[in-house]
Amino acid sequence: MILIIAVAIFVGIASKKYYDRPYIVNFGIALMMALLVIQTFQMTPIGGLGYAAIILCSVAFVFQLVLGIKSLKTVS
């Protein structure tokens, strides 16, 4: 849980500090979504809301990863 908060703070700071490098923010958000999925899997029992969080965070992870790769290729 502390790691999720640390990554969220990093994403907030990186969005202001690294405005010219959006791939850093995209990869940070992707990491945060992956950590949220892992945290949700650790919950016992997982209810309907937990499964919805897993699905939505997994989709967001994929989108942020794709956006990060596209941003990285554009900058390079």
Contacts in CASP RR format, 6 or more apart in sequence:
PFRMAT RR
TARGET T0000
AUTHOR 0000-0000-0000
METHOD contacts of the structure
MODEL  1
MILIIAVAIFVGIASKKYYDRPYIVNFGIALMMALLVIQTFQMTPIGGLG
YAAIILCSVAFVFQLVLGIKSLKTVS
1 39 0 8 1.000
3 35 0 8 1.000
4 32 0 8 1.000
4 35 0 8 1.000
4 36 0 8 1.000
4 39 0 8 1.000
7 28 0 8 1.000
7 31 0 8 1.000
7 32 0 8 1.000
7 35 0 8 1.000
8 32 0 8 1.000
10 28 0 8 1.000
11 25 0 8 1.000
11 28 0 8 1.000
11 29 0 8 1.000
11 32 0 8 1.000
12 25 0 8 1.000
14 24 0 8 1.000
14 25 0 8 1.000
14 28 0 8 1.000
15 25 0 8 1.000
18 24 0 8 1.000
18 25 0 8 1.000
21 71 0 8 1.000
21 75 0 8 1.000
22 67 0 8 1.000
22 68 0 8 1.000
22 71 0 8 1.000
23 68 0 8 1.000
23 69 0 8 1.000
23 71 0 8 1.000
23 72 0 8 1.000
23 75 0 8 1.000
26 64 0 8 1.000
26 65 0 8 1.000
26 67 0 8 1.000
26 68 0 8 1.000
26 71 0 8 1.000
27 64 0 8 1.000
27 65 0 8 1.000
27 68 0 8 1.000
28 64 0 8 1.000
29 60 0 8 1.000
29 64 0 8 1.000
30 60 0 8 1.000
30 61 0 8 1.000
30 64 0 8 1.000
30 65 0 8 1.000
30 68 0 8 1.000
33 57 0 8 1.000
33 58 0 8 1.000
33 60 0 8 1.000
33 61 0 8 1.000
33 64 0 8 1.000
34 57 0 8 1.000
34 61 0 8 1.000
36 53 0 8 1.000
36 57 0 8 1.000
37 53 0 8 1.000
37 54 0 8 1.000
37 57 0 8 1.000
37 58 0 8 1.000
37 61 0 8 1.000
40 46 0 8 1.000
40 50 0 8 1.000
40 53 0 8 1.000
40 54 0 8 1.000
40 57 0 8 1.000
41 54 0 8 1.000
43 50 0 8 1.000
46 54 0 8 1.000
END
